[in-house]
């Protein structure tokens, strides 16, 4: 597995290798955000307002379907990285083939589910009558790509577990560029509107998953994927579920929490909703940057834990936290410095701009706190402890927000008061996760010393 494409988490400079691993993952996540924005922009510019609403409003529904299973892919990456650290080639191969078959099966299950449940869910969340047919059409076509989305995510997790974060980015970049051109072709030339954007997404997901599968099938043993070896190993599946299910459930509950926050934002009127949407784009990009360092933390910790290099595990956490904080501060400082031209890219409405400015100044300056608890959470997951960070983050960043929204905001109905929910809950979560990470790491180190 000594390839020029891969970084070595077990040897060499951690500061350098963590950065080189994290940046491609971060860029990939940011690209996904940008490509999603292009989907919305194309139908908004060249189709109809109803098409724009149909494409732009279904993110929470899609996330509700896929987040749980994407979490399982994180679990698969953790155990494969650990086996690499241990040098257990037989278990690596079993885990690789279990992960990819699990991806295919879960993708097909999701495909069937969205065909049957798209309309009932849209009715449940009271989708307007003038867009519901287009939204159902978009989701049903988009759902045809679920098997490919799962195959990409699981395949990318396998490659990253071996220190290769560049090739998943390459696959995503190529597929994303093709998606942009197909959007323009299907919508402008073929006049396919919502169906065209959905079809372009399915094709691009097929391309990205196909490239990742090709990478795995041409890998060196024991990471090489062979169709004949596809089988479910009960032990590897259960290990992946133990680590991945809490991460997936956390993402699902976050979606519910964000929906509740959105309902509170709605109470301030359409200008507040639009202003919040402008600022949220910057927050998503910053969070995408954080994601790369979290993935680096999980991979590097898992491999070194498997190799029983405990001192190096501590250094992974320290370097990843420091680099992630600095990167987040730099990016968000740029957003704040250029906040007026950034907002101008989205709107010139004088009623919207104040809401966007207040959200940006209230949230972006302290978003680096997220880096601390997310990297700490990734460190615990690298040790195989996924339930503890899930519970703490859900309490600090979900439950407390719901209490704030339903118990405090009704009597203190101000925009700045609502926005303060983010830094307050981040500080609480940092304290909880940092304390838990210290206790978990101490227990792990003692156990390793006694072995």
C-alpha positions in Angstrom: 0.0 0.0 0.0 3.0 2.3 -0.4 1.7 4.5 -3.1 2.8 8.0 -4.1 -0.8 9.0 -3.9 -1.1 8.2 -0.2 0.1 10.0 2.9 1.5 7.9 5.7 -0.4 8.6 9.0 2.0 6.3 10.9 5.3 8.1 10.0 6.6 11.5 9.2 5.5 15.0 10.0 1.9 15.0 11.4 1.5 18.8 10.9 2.3 18.5 7.2 0.5 15.2 6.5 -2.7 16.3 8.3 -2.8 19.5 6.2 -2.2 17.6 3.0 -4.9 15.1 3.8 -7.5 17.6 5.0 -7.4 20.1 2.3 -8.5 17.8 -0.6 -11.4 16.6 1.6 -12.3 20.2 2.4 -12.1 21.3 -1.2 -14.3 18.4 -2.2 -17.0 19.3 0.4 -16.8 23.0 -0.7 -17.2 21.9 -4.4 -20.3 20.0 -3.6 -21.8 23.1 -2.0 -20.8 25.1 -5.1 -22.2 22.6 -7.5 -25.5 22.4 -5.6 -25.7 26.2 -5.9 -25.2 25.9 -9.6 -28.2 23.5 -9.8 -30.4 26.0 -8.1 -29.0 28.9 -10.2 -29.6 27.2 -13.5 -33.3 26.5 -12.9 -33.8 29.8 -11.3 -32.3 31.7 -14.2 -33.5 29.6 -17.1 -36.7 27.8 -15.9 -39.4 29.1 -13.5 -39.8 30.2 -9.9 -41.6 27.0 -9.2 -38.7 25.0 -10.6 -36.3 27.0 -8.4 -38.4 26.2 -5.3 -38.6 22.5 -6.3 -34.8 22.2 -6.6 -33.8 24.6 -3.9 -36.1 23.4 -1.1 -35.5 19.6 -1.0 -32.1 19.4 0.7 -33.5 18.5 4.1 -35.6 15.7 2.6 -32.6 14.2 0.7 -30.4 14.5 3.8 -33.1 12.7 5.8 -32.8 9.7 3.5 -29.0 9.5 3.1 -27.3 10.8 6.3 -27.8 7.7 8.3 -26.1 5.5 5.7 -23.3 8.0 5.0 -22.6 7.8 8.7 -22.0 4.0 8.3 -19.4 4.8 5.6 -17.5 6.8 8.3 -17.6 3.7 10.5 -16.2 1.5 7.7 -13.4 4.0 7.1 -12.5 3.9 10.8 -12.2 0.1 11.1 -10.3 -0.2 7.8 -7.8 2.5 9.0 -7.4 0.6 12.3 -6.7 -2.7 10.4 -4.1 -0.9 8.3 -2.4 0.3 11.5 -2.5 -3.2 12.8 -1.2 -4.7 9.5 -4.2 -7.1 9.5 -4.5 -7.7 5.7 -7.2 -10.4 5.9 -9.5 -8.1 7.9 -8.8 -5.2 5.6 -10.0 -7.1 2.5 -13.1 -8.4 4.3 -14.0 -4.9 5.5 -13.5 -3.4 2.0 -15.8 -5.9 0.4 -18.4 -5.7 3.2 -18.4 -1.9 2.9 -18.9 -1.8 -0.9 -21.7 -4.5 -0.8 -23.3 -2.6 2.0 -23.2 0.6 0.0 -24.9 -1.1 -3.0 -27.6 -2.7 -0.9 -28.4 0.5 1.1 -28.4 2.6 -2.0 -31.0 0.3 -3.7 -33.1 0.4 -0.5 -33.0 4.2 -0.5 -33.9 4.3 -4.2 -37.1 2.2 -3.6 -38.0 4.2 -0.4 -37.8 7.6 -2.1 -40.1 6.5 -4.9 -42.8 5.5 -2.4 -42.3 8.1 0.3 -41.3 11.3 -1.5 -44.9 12.6 -1.9 -46.1 11.7 1.7 -43.0 13.4 3.2 -43.5 16.5 1.1 -47.2 16.6 2.1 -46.2 16.2 5.7 -43.9 19.3 5.6 -46.7 21.2 3.7 -44.9 21.8 0.4 -46.9 24.4 -1.6 -49.4 23.0 -4.1 -47.8 24.9 -7.0 -44.4 23.2 -6.6 -45.2 19.8 -5.1 -45.5 18.0 -8.5 -42.2 19.3 -9.6 -40.5 18.5 -6.3 -41.8 14.9 -6.4 -40.5 14.6 -9.9 -37.1 15.9 -8.9 -36.8 13.7 -5.9 -37.8 10.5 -7.7 -35.3 11.1 -10.5 -32.6 12.2 -8.0 -33.3 9.0 -6.1 -32.2 6.9 -9.0 -28.7 8.0 -8.2 -28.8 6.9 -4.5 -26.9 3.6 -5.2 -24.1 5.7 -6.9 -24.1 8.2 -4.0 -23.6 5.4 -1.5 -20.9 3.7 -3.6 -19.0 7.0 -3.9 -19.2 7.7 -0.2 -18.2 4.2 0.9 -15.5 4.0 -1.7 -14.1 7.4 -0.8 -14.0 6.4 2.9 -12.0 3.3 2.0 -9.4 5.3 0.0 -9.2 8.0 2.7 -8.6 5.3 5.4 -5.4 4.5 3.6 -4.3 8.1 3.4 -5.5 8.9 -0.1 -7.7 11.9 -0.1 -6.7 13.2 -3.5 -8.4 10.7 -5.8 -11.9 11.0 -4.2 -11.5 14.8 -4.8 -10.4 14.2 -8.4 -13.5 12.0 -9.1 -15.8 14.6 -7.5 -14.3 17.5 -9.4 -14.7 15.8 -12.8 -18.2 14.7 -12.0 -19.1 18.2 -10.8 -17.9 19.9 -13.9 -19.8 17.5 -16.1 -22.9 18.1 -13.9 -22.7 21.9 -14.6 -22.5 21.4 -18.4 -25.3 18.8 -18.3 -27.5 21.2 -16.3 -27.1 23.9 -18.9 -27.6 21.4 -21.8 -30.7 19.8 -20.3 -32.4 23.0 -19.1 -31.5 25.5 -21.8 -31.2 23.3 -24.9 -33.6 20.4 -24.0 -36.0 22.6 -21.9 -36.2 19.7 -19.3 -36.4 22.1 -16.3 -36.4 20.2 -13.0 -36.1 16.8 -14.7 -33.0 17.9 -16.5 -31.2 19.1 -13.4 -32.1 15.9 -11.6 -30.9 13.7 -14.5 -27.7 15.7 -14.7 -27.1 15.0 -11.0 -27.7 11.2 -11.5 -25.2 11.1 -14.3 -22.6 13.0 -12.4 -23.0 10.7 -9.4 -22.7 7.7 -11.7 -19.4 9.1 -13.0 -17.9 9.9 -9.5 -18.8 6.4 -8.2 -17.5 4.7 -11.3 -14.1 6.4 -10.9 -13.9 5.5 -7.2 -14.8 1.9 -8.0 -12.1 1.9 -10.8 -9.5 3.2 -8.3 -10.4 0.4 -5.8 -10.3 -2.3 -8.5 -6.8 -1.2 -9.6 -5.5 -0.8 -6.0 -2.8 -2.9 -4.5 -3.8 -5.7 -2.1 -5.5 -5.9 0.4 -7.5 -2.8 -0.5 -8.2 -4.1 -4.0 -11.9 -4.5 -4.8 -12.9 -7.7 -6.6 -16.5 -8.3 -7.6 -16.1 -12.1 -6.9 -15.1 -11.3 -3.3 -18.2 -9.2 -2.5 -19.7 -10.5 0.7 -21.0 -9.3 4.0 -18.8 -10.1 7.0 -20.9 -10.0 10.0 -18.1 -8.9 12.3 -17.0 -6.0 10.0 -20.5 -4.9 9.4 -21.3 -4.8 13.1 -18.1 -2.9 13.8 -19.0 -0.3 11.1 -22.5 0.1 12.5 -21.2 0.5 16.0 -19.1 3.5 15.0 -21.1 4.8 12.0 -24.7 4.6 13.3 -24.2 7.3 16.0 -22.6 9.6 13.4 -25.5 9.1 11.0 -28.1 9.6 13.7 -26.4 12.8 14.8 -26.7 14.2 11.2 -30.3 13.2 11.1 -31.2 14.9 14.3 -29.2 18.0 13.2 -31.5 18.2 10.2 -34.5 18.2 12.5 -32.9 20.9 14.7 -32.1 23.1 11.7 -35.7 22.8 10.5 -36.9 24.1 13.9 -34.4 27.0 13.8 -35.7 27.7 10.3 -39.2 27.9 11.6 -38.1 30.5 14.1 -36.3 32.5 11.4 -39.5 32.4 9.3 -41.2 34.3 12.1 -39.1 37.4 11.3 -40.5 37.5 7.8 -39.3 36.9 4.2 -36.4 39.5 4.4 -34.9 37.6 7.4 -35.3 34.3 5.6 -33.5 35.7 2.6 -30.8 37.4 4.7 -30.2 34.2 6.7 -29.9 32.2 3.5 -27.2 34.5 2.2 -25.1 34.2 5.4 -25.6 30.4 5.7 -23.7 29.9 2.4 -20.5 31.2 4.1 -21.2 29.1 7.2 -21.5 26.0 5.0 -18.2 26.7 3.3 -16.5 27.1 6.6 -18.0 23.9 7.9 -16.9 22.1 4.8 -13.3 23.2 5.6 -13.7 21.8 9.1 -14.9 18.5 7.7 -11.6 17.9 6.1 -9.7 18.1 9.3 -12.2 15.9 11.1 -11.7 13.2 8.5 -8.0 13.6 8.9 -8.3 13.2 12.6 -10.4 10.1 12.3 -8.1 8.4 9.8 -4.8 9.3 11.5 -6.1 8.4 14.9 -7.5 5.1 13.7 -4.3 4.0 12.1 -2.0 5.1 14.9 -4.4 3.5 17.5 -4.3 0.3 15.5 -0.5 0.5 15.5 -0.5 1.3 19.3 1.3 4.6 18.7 -0.6 6.4 21.5 1.7 9.4 21.8 1.2 10.0 18.1 -2.6 9.9 18.6 -2.3 12.8 21.0 -0.2 14.7 18.6 -2.8 14.1 15.8 -5.5 15.7 18.0 -3.4 18.7 18.9 -2.2 19.4 15.4 -5.6 18.9 13.7 -7.3 21.1 16.3 -4.7 23.9 15.8 -4.7 23.8 12.0 -8.5 23.6 11.8 -8.9 26.6 14.1 -6.4 28.6 12.1 -7.9 27.6 8.7 -11.5 28.4 9.9 -10.4 31.8 11.3 -8.6 32.8 8.1 -11.6 31.8 5.9 -14.2 33.5 8.1 -12.1 36.6 8.5 -12.0 36.9 4.7 -15.8 36.5 4.6 -16.2 39.3 7.2 -13.8 41.6 5.5 -15.5 41.2 2.2 -19.0 40.8 3.6 -20.6 43.6 1.6 -19.5 42.4 -1.9 -20.3 38.8 -0.9 -23.8 39.8 0.1 -24.1 41.8 -3.1 -23.6 38.6 -5.1 -26.9 37.3 -3.8 -29.0 40.4 -3.2 -29.2 44.2 -3.4 -32.5 44.4 -1.4 -32.0 47.0 1.4 -34.5 45.0 3.6 -32.5 41.8 3.3 -28.9 43.1 3.7 -29.2 44.0 7.5 -30.3 40.5 8.4 -27.5 39.0 6.4 -24.9 41.3 8.0 -26.1 40.6 11.5 -26.0 36.9 11.0 -22.5 37.0 9.5 -21.1 39.2 12.3 -22.8 37.2 15.0 -21.9 33.7 13.8 -18.8 33.7 11.6 -16.5 35.3 14.2 -16.8 32.4 16.6 -17.4 29.5 14.2 -13.8 28.3 15.0 -15.3 26.9 18.2 -17.0 24.3 16.0 -13.5 23.1 15.0 -12.6 22.3 18.6 -15.5 20.0 19.3 -15.7 18.5 15.9 -12.0 17.5 15.9 -12.4 16.3 19.4 -15.3 14.2 18.3 -13.3 12.8 15.4 -10.5 11.9 17.8 -12.9 9.8 19.9 -14.4 8.1 16.8 -10.8 7.2 15.8 -10.6 5.3 19.1 -13.8 3.6 18.3 -16.0 5.7 20.6 -18.8 7.1 18.6 -21.8 7.1 20.9 -20.3 9.5 23.5 -19.6 12.4 21.1 -23.0 11.9 19.4 -24.8 12.3 22.7 -22.8 15.3 23.8 -23.1 17.1 20.5 -26.8 16.4 20.2 -27.3 17.8 23.7 -25.1 20.9 23.3 -25.9 21.8 19.7 -29.4 20.4 19.2 -31.4 20.1 22.5 -30.2 23.4 23.9 -31.0 25.2 20.7 -34.6 23.7 20.8 -35.0 24.9 24.4 -33.7 28.3 23.4 -36.1 28.5 20.5 -39.2 27.4 22.3 -38.6 28.8 25.8 -36.7 32.0 25.3 -37.2 33.4 21.8 -41.0 33.8 22.1 -40.5 36.4 24.9 -37.3 37.9 23.5 -38.1 38.0 19.8 -35.1 39.8 18.4 -32.8 38.8 15.5 -29.6 39.2 17.5 -31.0 37.1 20.3 -31.9 34.3 17.9 -28.4 34.4 16.3 -26.7 34.2 19.7 -28.0 30.6 19.9 -25.0 29.5 17.8 -22.0 30.8 19.9 -23.7 30.0 23.2 -24.4 26.3 22.2 -20.9 26.1 20.6 -19.2 27.1 23.9 -21.3 24.5 25.9 -20.5 21.8 23.4 -16.8 22.6 23.4 -16.7 22.2 27.2 -18.6 18.9 27.1 -16.7 17.3 24.2 -13.3 18.5 25.3 -13.9 17.0 28.8 -15.1 13.7 27.3 -12.2 13.5 24.9 -9.7 13.9 27.7 -11.4 11.2 29.8 -11.7 8.8 26.8 -8.1 9.3 25.7 -6.8 8.8 29.3 -8.8 5.5 29.5 -7.5 4.3 26.1 -3.9 5.2 26.9 -4.1 3.3 30.3 -5.6 0.3 28.6 -2.9 0.3 25.9 -0.1 0.7 28.6 -1.5 -2.3 30.5 -1.7 -4.5 27.5 
